[in-house]
């Protein structure tokens, strides 16, 4: 993994640290899996978030917006 990709992964993970307390309060979490060459971040829902019916809304209106606002080079965030 090249350094810039690792730096990007670390930056996304640190951003998600600001959102994690809300997920952890409901026994869930989110994990950064990868960043594709086309600047798409892949995440995986963990714990209660993996079966939550609102995970898609959380991704769209919280996670994706927050990451893109703080890292304009990211074009999308997708749950796998």
C-alpha positions in Angstrom: 0.0 0.0 0.0 1.5 3.3 -0.9 1.9 6.0 1.7 -0.7 8.4 0.3 -3.3 5.7 0.4 -2.4 4.8 3.9 -2.6 8.4 4.9 -6.0 8.7 3.3 -7.2 5.6 5.1 -6.0 7.0 8.4 -7.6 10.3 7.8 -11.0 8.7 7.0 -10.7 6.5 10.1 -10.0 9.6 12.3 -13.0 11.4 10.8 -15.2 8.4 11.6 -13.9 8.6 15.2 -16.1 11.7 15.5 -19.2 9.7 14.5 -18.4 6.4 16.3 -19.7 7.4 19.7 -23.2 7.5 18.4 -22.8 4.1 16.8 -21.1 2.6 19.9 -23.9 3.8 22.0 -26.2 1.4 20.1 -23.6 -1.4 20.1 -22.5 -0.8 16.6 -19.5 0.5 14.7 -18.1 1.2 11.3 -14.8 0.0 9.8 -12.8 1.6 6.9 -12.0 -1.3 4.6 -10.3 0.4 1.6 -10.1 3.4 -0.7 -10.4 2.5 -4.4 -8.3 4.3 -7.0 -11.4 6.2 -8.1 -11.5 7.8 -4.6 -14.4 5.7 -3.3 -14.2 4.7 0.4 -15.4 1.2 1.3 -16.7 0.8 4.8 -18.2 -2.2 6.7 -20.9 -1.9 9.3 -20.1 -3.8 12.5 -22.1 -5.0 15.5 -25.7 -3.8 15.7 -25.1 -1.4 12.7 -24.7 -4.4 10.4 -28.3 -5.4 10.8 -29.8 -1.9 11.4 -32.6 -0.9 9.1 -31.4 2.7 9.3 -27.7 2.0 8.3 -28.3 3.1 4.7 -29.7 6.4 5.9 -26.8 6.9 8.4 -24.4 6.2 5.6 -26.0 8.6 3.2 -26.8 11.5 5.5 -24.1 11.3 8.1 -21.1 9.3 7.1 -20.9 10.1 3.4 -21.7 13.8 3.9 -19.2 14.2 6.8 -16.3 12.5 5.0 -16.9 14.3 1.7 -17.2 17.7 3.5 -13.8 17.1 5.2 -12.1 15.3 2.4 -13.3 16.8 -0.9 -11.1 14.4 -2.9 -13.4 11.5 -1.8 -16.3 11.1 -4.3 -18.3 8.5 -2.5 -18.5 6.2 0.6 -20.0 2.8 0.0 -20.9 0.0 2.5 -19.8 -3.5 1.5 
